[in-house]
């Protein structure tokens, strides 16, 4: 499902999912596409930050 979404947020989630499955080079590719730097947080911390960002109302 995430493959078809082209927003930076979707690409960040895509990267996280690759990282979770252990595909680090693929995760790195998607982090770059998302325009994000990867700080190597624990997976759960990273997911919490992504979810919080997605749930924030846009201005």
Protein Blocks (a to p, Z undefined) as FASTA:
>chain_A
ZZmpccfklmmmmmmmmmmnopamlmmmmmmmnopacehiafklmmmmmmmmmmpccZZ
